[in-house]
Amino acid sequence: MPSGFGTAGAADARLYLRESELDQGARLLRAAWRNLRARAAEAAGDIDLTESELDILIELINLDNADVTTLRTQMNMPKQSMTRHLQSLEDKALLVRKRCVRDGRRRLLALTAEGARIATRAAEGWRDAMSSAYMAAGPEDVASTRRLLAMLANAHDAGDKGG
């Protein structure tokens, strides 16, 4: 693997990164994700949910009445895992599956009132952590971070070239 990668940047024509800098960035992303998940679980309260189940509830805040395939694609989760987590959430009365009126073969997912309450509290835990970090960083760093995270989120779609 090469010791650096050249990339066109806004201020500098070339940006060279060492592997150790890339490794450190990946470690920081994983640590940030663990911290955000812990903050979400703490905010959600003393409930018996796995991290993945809590992630599903939070994802459904903005995907209400989505079908299972859409949710699975959005979360990049294997079918068997998704099925197991959805069944657990349904057993706990945190979501319901209902038939689509236009296509009876499709199952739509919707949060119950309790599921929405837990998901909203958990998402508030994430927002609080992000708000604190954003306020400390300042507007330029926030804009750069959002741009970088968007590039990372879409790296696979762009042929792993980062944009």
N, C-alpha and C positions, 0 to 999 in steps of 0.2 A: 504494500500500500504506500502511495507517495506520502512524503512528509508535509505537503501543503497542497492546497487547492486554490486555483485562481478563479476569481469571480468578479464580474463588473460591479462596482459599487457606486453609490451616488456621489460621494466625496472623493473617493480614491479609485483610480483605474484598476488596481489589483488588490486583492485581499488574500494574504497567505495565512493559513491556519495550520498549526501543528496538530498531530494526532492527539496529543495530550490535551490540547484546548477543546477539541471535538469531544473527547471522552469526558472532560470536566463538564461541558455543556449538557451532555446526555445525562450525567449523574445529577446535575442540578434540576433538569426537567423531571427526572424520576422522583427526586426528593420533593420538588414542588407538588407533584401529583399526589404523593403520599400525604403531604401536609394538607392539601385541599380535601382529600378524602377523609382525613381525620377530623377536619373542621366540619365537614358535612355531617359525619356520623355524630359528632358531639352536639351539633345544632339540632339534629333530628330527634335527639332524646334517647332514652333507654328503651330501644326497640330491638327485636330479634330479627335483624336483616343482615344478609351478607353485603359486602361492598358492591358486588355486581347488582344485587337487588335494589340497593339504594341508587346506584347509577341509573338503572332502568326507570325508577320512579322520577328521578330528576329529568331524564331525557323526555319522558312523557309529558312533562309540563308544557312543552312547546309542540309536542307531536300528538296531542289528544286526538283520539279516533283514527290513529294510524294503524295500518295493518302490521302483522307480525314481521313480514318480509322487510318492510320499510324500516322498522325499528332494528331488526337484526343487521341490516345493511349499514344503518347509521352508526351502530355500536360495534360493527365488525366482530360479531359474536357467533360462534358455531351454533348450528340449529339445535343440537341436543342440549347445550348449555342454556340457550334462550328458552327452550321449552320447559326445562326444569325450573328456571327462575320464575318464569311467568306462572307456572302452576303453583309455586310456593306463594307468590304475591296474591294470586287469586284465592288460595286457601286462607290467607291472612286477611282477606276482604279489603285489599288495598288497590286492586284493579279488577275490572270486569272485561270479559271478552263477549262481544256481541256480533251477530251476523250483520253483514253489510246489506242494506236494503236493495241496492242495485245489483249485487253479486252475492248470492247466498253462500258461495263457497269461501268467500273471504271473511276473516275474523278481524274485527276492529278492537283496539285496546283503548280503554278509558280509565282514568283514575277514579276511584271512589272519593267521597269527601275526605275520609281519613287518609287515603293515599295522597291526595292533593295537599293536605295539611302537612304531612311528613315531608313530602317532596319540596314544598315551599320553604319549610324550616331548614332543610338540608341545603337547598340552593342559597338561602340567606347566609349560611355559614361560609360557603364559597365566596359569595359576594363581599362579605365583610373582610375576609383575608385578602382578596384581590383589591378592594378599595383601599385598605391600609397600605399595601405595597405600591399601588398606583399613586397615591397621594405622596408617599415618600420619594418616589422616583421622579415625578414631574411629567409634564405633558409631552416633551420630546421623547423621553424614554418610553412612555406608554405607547405612543404612536409607533415607535420602532419595534417595541416588543410585540404589539398586535400584528404588525406587518410580518415579522419573523415567524410568529406562531402560525399565521395564515399560510405562509410558505411551507412550513413544516407539515401542517395539516394536509396540504395539497401536494406534497412531494411525490407521493406514489402516483397520483393522477398525472403529474407532469413528467413522468418517466424518471423519477428519483433525481431530478436535476435541481430541485428546490424552487421551482417557479415556472 
